[in-house]
């Protein structure tokens, strides 16, 4: 009887995996359809509607990589080269018309782009993708890594939030990507990328919410809060909001691919915290004491024309908190996480939306939520491998 039940559960899980893979493909197709022309990933409902950021280039390349879509991978690169590339890095923001409104590199974007370029090179080497612009993937990756090491990494291996900005007094732990640094270490032996892995875990473990798997959006490398804040610092950077919540994906990737014990310890803390909240139904944004972000808090944006509630049980938070449930939970918890996320994708929809159907106009930017939900969904498939 036990064997029959096990086989039944495994069959159910396999069916769900197929559904998740199809959903990721559909969401990516929606992004492609919404971003014609220069094919940057624009943010329709951001604080400056219609702008595009280098972060979206990195995220878009990740989606194209795991959807095996070289055509739009290359189109996105072309768009970024024309509008954002400054010779050393991609300027971090342009307006809806492609004019630079934020100069210099954002380190999260640069490392995501470099990692995907290296993976693209590997796919070319294996004959899965065709060569692009006579070795461009490798050439651009090496340029980015050289600039990133010089301008985005401190002498002790701390990742700065921006080029020549932060690091000693200010970090964004949601940017730390130890799985990427291991890829860089194999690709670029001229720099000590493994020191960045170790430093990232040192800083992560100093988070004031570490024991619960919680990390504030912004803090010092020593775990203290700071008045020297970065972009969109809600709650003075004290909460695990849209910046910090990405640490679940980034550290989860290192555990999934590399089984780092430090990643395991952190993911177990996050798993135990979500279990205490009743499972994946507790997915939301949290303060460092384990309570939800304040009820009634709203974000006012687009020149005061729009507001958005800060609390959010949505595809974004479900996608991120599903990662420790998928990695550390049992089969029932994994299936619950998958089912909860899939509630927010309706048949034939090209986006993550409302559980009852339709777009979530209250929370959804048609940008950030789409990516982070999809990155969480990747852990529910066999797609997510280090190419």
C-alpha positions in Angstrom: 0.0 0.0 0.0 2.8 2.4 0.9 4.5 1.8 -2.5 1.2 2.4 -4.4 0.7 5.7 -2.5 4.3 6.7 -3.2 3.9 6.0 -6.9 0.6 7.9 -7.0 2.2 10.9 -5.3 5.2 10.8 -7.7 2.8 10.7 -10.7 0.9 13.7 -9.3 4.1 15.6 -8.8 5.2 14.8 -12.4 1.9 16.1 -13.8 2.3 19.3 -11.7 5.9 19.7 -13.0 4.7 19.7 -16.6 2.0 22.3 -15.7 4.6 24.5 -14.1 7.0 24.3 -17.1 4.1 25.3 -19.4 3.2 28.2 -17.2 6.8 29.5 -17.1 6.8 29.4 -20.9 3.5 31.2 -21.1 4.5 33.9 -18.7 7.7 34.5 -20.7 5.7 34.7 -23.9 3.6 37.4 -22.3 6.7 39.4 -21.5 7.9 39.0 -25.1 4.5 40.2 -26.4 4.5 43.2 -24.0 8.0 44.3 -25.0 8.2 44.8 -28.7 10.5 47.3 -30.5 13.7 47.7 -28.5 12.8 44.6 -26.6 14.0 45.8 -23.2 11.9 44.6 -20.4 9.9 47.7 -19.6 8.0 48.3 -16.3 4.5 49.3 -17.2 3.4 50.3 -13.7 6.6 51.3 -11.9 7.2 54.5 -10.1 8.2 56.0 -13.5 5.9 54.0 -15.7 7.4 52.5 -18.8 11.0 52.7 -17.8 13.5 49.8 -18.1 16.3 48.8 -15.7 19.3 46.6 -16.2 17.9 44.3 -13.6 15.2 43.5 -16.1 17.9 42.6 -18.7 19.4 40.1 -16.3 16.0 38.7 -15.3 14.9 38.5 -19.0 18.1 36.6 -19.9 17.4 34.1 -17.1 13.9 33.5 -18.4 15.1 33.2 -22.0 17.8 30.8 -20.9 15.4 28.5 -19.1 12.8 28.7 -21.8 15.5 27.8 -24.3 14.7 31.0 -26.3 17.9 32.1 -28.0 16.0 34.4 -30.3 14.8 36.7 -27.6 17.9 36.2 -25.5 19.8 37.8 -28.3 17.2 40.5 -28.9 17.3 41.5 -25.3 21.1 41.7 -25.4 20.9 43.9 -28.6 18.4 46.2 -26.9 20.6 46.6 -23.8 23.7 47.2 -25.9 22.1 50.0 -27.8 20.4 51.8 -24.9 22.3 50.9 -21.8 25.9 49.8 -22.5 28.5 52.4 -21.5 31.7 50.6 -22.3 32.1 49.0 -18.9 28.7 48.1 -17.7 25.0 48.6 -18.4 23.6 51.9 -17.1 21.0 50.8 -14.6 17.9 52.7 -15.9 16.5 54.3 -19.1 13.2 56.0 -19.6 10.4 54.7 -21.9 12.2 56.4 -24.8 15.6 54.8 -24.1 17.2 57.9 -22.6 19.6 57.1 -19.7 18.1 58.3 -16.4 20.3 56.2 -14.1 24.0 55.9 -14.9 26.5 53.3 -13.7 26.2 49.7 -12.9 23.8 47.9 -10.5 25.8 44.9 -9.3 22.8 42.5 -9.2 22.1 43.1 -12.9 25.7 42.9 -14.0 26.2 39.5 -12.3 22.9 38.1 -13.6 23.8 39.2 -17.1 27.4 37.8 -16.8 26.1 34.4 -15.5 23.6 34.0 -18.3 26.2 35.0 -20.9 28.6 32.3 -19.6 25.7 29.8 -19.7 24.9 30.8 -23.2 28.5 30.3 -24.2 28.3 26.8 -22.8 25.2 26.1 -24.8 27.0 27.3 -28.0 30.0 25.1 -27.1 27.7 22.0 -26.8 25.9 22.8 -30.1 22.6 23.6 -28.4 22.6 27.3 -29.5 24.3 28.9 -32.5 27.3 31.3 -32.1 26.2 34.9 -31.7 28.3 37.8 -33.1 31.5 35.8 -33.3 32.0 34.9 -29.7 30.1 37.9 -28.2 28.8 36.0 -25.2 32.2 35.2 -23.8 33.7 38.6 -24.8 31.0 40.6 -23.1 31.0 38.3 -20.0 34.7 38.9 -19.5 34.4 42.6 -19.8 31.6 42.7 -17.3 33.5 40.5 -14.8 36.5 42.7 -15.1 34.5 45.8 -14.4 32.5 44.1 -11.6 35.6 43.0 -9.8 37.2 46.5 -10.0 34.1 48.6 -9.3 31.6 46.4 -7.6 33.6 44.3 -5.1 35.5 45.7 -2.1 39.0 44.5 -1.1 37.5 42.0 1.4 35.1 40.5 -1.2 32.0 42.4 -0.3 29.5 42.9 -3.1 28.7 46.6 -3.4 25.1 47.5 -4.4 26.3 49.7 -7.2 29.6 50.5 -8.9 31.8 52.4 -6.5 28.9 52.8 -4.1 28.3 51.1 -0.8 30.0 47.9 0.4 31.8 49.1 3.5 28.7 50.8 5.1 25.8 49.4 3.1 24.9 46.1 1.4 21.9 44.6 -0.2 21.9 40.9 0.8 19.2 40.2 -1.8 21.9 40.8 -4.4 24.3 38.1 -3.1 24.6 35.3 -5.6 27.1 32.7 -4.5 26.0 30.2 -7.2 27.0 32.8 -9.8 30.3 33.4 -8.1 31.2 29.7 -8.4 30.5 29.9 -12.1 32.6 33.1 -12.4 35.5 31.3 -10.5 35.6 28.6 -13.1 35.3 31.0 -16.0 37.6 33.8 -14.8 40.6 32.4 -12.8 42.2 35.8 -12.6 40.0 36.9 -9.7 39.2 35.3 -6.3 35.5 34.9 -6.8 35.4 32.3 -4.0 36.2 35.0 -1.5 33.0 36.7 -2.6 31.1 33.4 -1.8 32.6 33.3 1.7 32.1 37.0 2.4 28.5 36.8 1.2 27.7 34.0 3.7 29.5 35.9 6.5 27.3 38.9 6.0 24.1 36.8 5.6 24.7 35.1 8.9 24.9 38.6 10.6 21.4 39.5 9.6 19.2 40.5 12.6 16.6 38.1 11.4 18.9 35.2 10.3 17.5 32.6 12.8 14.1 33.0 11.1 15.5 33.2 7.5 14.8 36.9 7.5 17.0 39.6 6.0 16.4 43.4 5.9 16.4 45.1 2.5 19.5 47.2 3.5 22.0 46.8 6.3 25.7 47.2 7.1 28.1 44.2 6.4 28.0 43.7 10.2 24.3 43.2 10.6 23.3 46.7 11.8 20.6 48.9 10.3 21.9 52.0 8.5 20.6 55.5 7.6 22.7 55.3 4.4 19.9 53.7 2.3 19.5 52.6 -1.3 16.7 52.6 -3.9 13.1 52.3 -2.7 14.0 51.8 1.0 10.6 51.0 2.4 10.5 51.0 6.3 14.0 52.5 6.3 15.3 49.3 4.9 14.4 47.3 8.0 11.9 44.9 6.5 12.3 41.8 4.3 10.6 43.4 1.4 11.1 43.2 -2.4 14.8 43.6 -2.3 15.7 41.2 0.5 13.1 38.5 -0.3 15.2 37.6 -3.3 17.8 36.1 -1.0 15.6 33.1 -0.8 16.1 32.5 -4.6 19.8 33.4 -4.6 20.8 31.3 -1.6 18.3 28.6 -2.6 20.1 28.3 -5.9 23.5 27.7 -4.2 22.0 24.9 -2.1 20.1 23.4 -5.0 23.1 23.3 -7.3 26.1 23.1 -4.9 24.8 21.8 -1.5 26.7 24.4 0.4 26.1 23.7 4.1 25.8 27.5 4.9 23.1 27.7 2.3 21.4 24.6 3.8 21.4 26.2 7.3 19.9 29.4 6.0 17.2 27.6 3.9 16.3 25.5 6.9 15.8 28.6 9.0 13.5 30.0 6.3 11.7 26.7 6.0 11.1 26.5 9.8 9.9 30.1 9.8 7.3 29.4 7.0 6.2 26.2 8.7 5.6 28.2 11.9 3.4 30.6 9.8 1.3 27.6 8.7 3.1 26.7 5.5 3.1 28.4 2.2 -0.2 30.2 3.0 2.0 32.4 5.2 4.0 33.8 2.3 4.2 37.6 2.6 6.6 40.4 3.6 7.9 40.4 7.1 9.7 42.5 9.7 12.8 41.1 11.5 10.8 40.2 14.6 8.7 37.8 12.5 5.6 39.9 12.2 4.0 41.0 9.0 4.9 44.4 7.6 2.6 47.0 9.1 -1.0 46.7 8.2 -2.3 49.7 6.2 1.1 50.6 4.8 0.9 51.6 1.2 3.3 52.6 -1.5 2.4 55.9 -3.3 3.9 56.2 -6.8 3.5 57.6 -10.3 3.5 61.1 -9.0 0.9 60.3 -6.3 -1.5 58.9 -8.9 -1.4 55.3 -7.6 -1.1 53.5 -4.3 -0.2 49.8 -3.6 -0.6 47.9 -0.3 2.7 46.7 1.2 1.4 43.4 2.5 1.1 40.9 -0.2 0.2 37.2 -0.4 0.8 37.0 -4.1 2.7 35.1 -6.8 5.8 37.1 -5.9 5.8 36.2 -2.2 4.5 32.6 -2.8 7.2 32.1 -5.5 10.0 33.2 -3.2 8.8 31.4 0.0 8.1 28.3 -2.0 11.8 27.8 -2.5 12.7 26.7 1.1 9.5 24.6 1.1 10.6 22.9 -2.1 14.2 22.4 -1.0 13.7 21.4 2.7 10.1 20.2 2.8 8.5 16.8 2.4 6.5 15.8 -0.7 3.2 17.1 0.7 4.8 20.5 1.4 6.3 20.6 -2.0 2.9 19.8 -3.6 1.2 22.4 -1.5 3.7 25.1 -2.6 3.2 24.2 -6.2 -0.6 24.1 -5.9 -0.6 27.5 -4.1 1.5 29.2 -6.8 -0.5 27.7 -9.7 -3.7 29.1 -8.2 -2.5 32.4 -9.6 -2.1 31.3 -13.1 -5.3 30.7 -15.1 -5.6 28.6 -18.2 -4.2 30.4 -21.3 -3.1 33.4 -19.3 0.3 34.9 -20.2 1.0 36.2 -16.7 0.7 35.4 -13.0 -2.5 37.1 -11.8 -5.3 36.7 -9.3 -6.3 33.4 -7.9 -9.8 34.0 -9.2 -8.5 35.0 -12.6 -7.5 38.3 -14.3 -4.6 40.6 -13.7 -3.8 41.7 -10.2 -4.0 45.5 -10.7 -3.6 46.1 -7.0 -0.2 44.6 -6.7 1.0 43.6 -10.1 3.6 45.7 -12.0 3.6 43.2 -14.9 7.4 43.1 -14.2 8.8 42.2 -10.8 6.0 39.8 -9.7 6.2 38.0 -13.0 9.9 37.3 -12.7 10.1 36.4 -9.0 7.1 34.1 -9.2 8.7 32.4 -12.2 12.1 32.0 -10.5 10.3 30.3 -7.6 8.5 28.1 -10.1 11.8 27.0 -11.7 12.5 25.1 -8.5 9.4 23.1 -9.1 10.7 21.7 -12.4 13.6 19.8 -13.9 14.6 22.9 -15.9 16.7 24.7 -13.3 20.2 23.4 -13.9 23.5 25.3 -14.3 24.0 25.2 -18.0 
